[in-house]
Amino acid sequence: MVSPGGILTPAYDELFGDALEEVLENSRNTVPAGKVGTPEEVANAVSFLASDESSYLTGVELFVDGGLAQV
């Protein structure tokens, strides 16, 4: 299972409008990776799980959240 955190998509513009920069700054200050994730970063995690390189993984929950779940 892939559990993404905050991912910067076009919906962020619609959801946050004029407050977008404040939301992004808050993420830089609270997420250990210091940023909001990208769709490509989630896609990379999914690609890894779908590949033979993850063939020995079972029942894993992969957090793609810049470390936020660990705080």
Buried (B, 14 or more C-beta within 10 A) or exposed (E): EBEBBBBBBEEBEEEEEEEBEEBBEEBEEEBEBEBBBEEEBBEEBEEEBEEEEBEEEEEEEBBBBBEBEEE
